[in-house]
Amino acid sequence: MNTKTGNLIIRIGFALLFIWGGLEKFFEGFLGGVGLQNMADFLKQSGLAFLGDSGTYALGALLALLELAAGIMLLINKQKNYAYAFLAFIIFMALVLVHIPSGNWMNIMIHIALTTTLAGLAINEKEKP
């Protein structure tokens, strides 16, 4: 197996993970999804209550849409550096807002690995000639 094949497998894996993540934020119960209202409620509890109900709902929808779009961009092999960088940011925020406060060390370590892997992939894509 060559490097391109390995990169393709990594890209497809991350694409499917974030397409799933975007969809599950839109549709409560779908693929174990939390849905937009629960996402908005979480954002309010995370210190964004000043945005109001409609603001946190809109932000939740925007984040879900961007996560879904970034996953699709990876799947179709477009704008990978931006997709990887955005997804690294999403995972970092999940680490800071959800997993570190939970104290679940396994989830913390997984999200550190995901954040650094996605950031490294973004840098590699940007540095390609």
KOLPA-53143 format. One record per residue (C-alpha): x, y, z. Coordinates in steps of 0.1 Angstrom, whole numbers, padded with zeros to 4 digits, always signed. Each point is the difference from the previous one (the first is absolute). Layout:
REM residues N
XYZ...
//
This chain:
REM residues 129
+0000+0000+0000+0014+0034-0009-0003+0034+0018-0029+0011-0023-0021-0031+0009+0007+0006+0037-0010+0036-0002-0032-0010-0019-0009-0023+0028+0006+0026+0027-0019+0026-0020-0030-0022-0006-0001-0010+0037+0000+0036+0012-0025+0009-0027-0025-0026+0012+0006+0009+0036-0009+0036-0005-0028-0006-0025-0015-0022+0027+0007+0027+0026-0017+0027-0020-0030-0021-0008-0005-0011+0036+0000+0036+0012-0028+0008-0025-0022-0030+0007-0008-0011+0036+0002-0038+0002+0015-0004-0035+0032-0019+0004-0002+0007+0037-0004+0037-0007-0006+0027+0026-0019+0023-0024+0001+0037-0004-0020+0009+0031+0022-0020+0023+0030+0015-0017-0013+0035+0006-0007-0009+0036+0036-0012+0004+0014+0032-0015-0021+0020+0024+0014-0020+0029+0035+0004-0013+0000+0038+0005-0018+0012-0031-0033+0007+0016+0005+0037-0009-0008-0009-0036-0036-0009+0011-0021-0030-0011+0000+0009-0037+0037+0009+0000+0011-0033+0015-0023-0019-0023+0014+0018-0030+0036-0006+0012-0008-0037+0005-0014-0002-0035+0030+0018-0014+0025-0022+0018-0019-0032-0011-0001+0013-0036+0037+0009-0001+0009-0034+0016-0020-0018-0026+0014+0022-0028+0036-0006+0011-0006-0037+0001-0014+0001-0035+0029+0021-0012+0024-0027+0012-0021-0027-0016+0001+0017-0034+0037+0010+0004-0006+0038+0000+0016+0028+0021+0015-0026+0024+0022+0024+0018-0030+0022+0010-0021-0031+0008+0027-0015+0022+0007+0033+0018-0037+0006+0007-0005-0035+0013+0030+0003+0022-0016+0031+0015-0033-0018+0005+0017-0029+0018+0021+0024+0021-0032+0018+0011-0016-0034+0009+0031-0008+0020-0002+0033+0019-0038+0003+0004-0010-0036+0005+0028-0025+0007+0024+0018+0023-0029+0011+0023-0014-0036+0000+0033-0013+0014-0002-0031-0023+0037-0005-0007-0006-0024-0029-0022+0025-0019+0025+0028+0008+0029-0021-0014-0020-0009-0031-0009+0036-0007+0036+0011+0005+0010-0026-0025-0027+0011-0025+0008+0037+0004+0037-0005-0006-0005-0024-0029-0025+0023-0017+0023+0031+0006+0030-0020-0014-0020-0010-0031-0011+0037-0005+0037+0011+0002+0011-0028-0024-0027+0010-0026+0009+0037+0003+0037-0008-0006-0006-0021-0031+0016+0015-0031
//
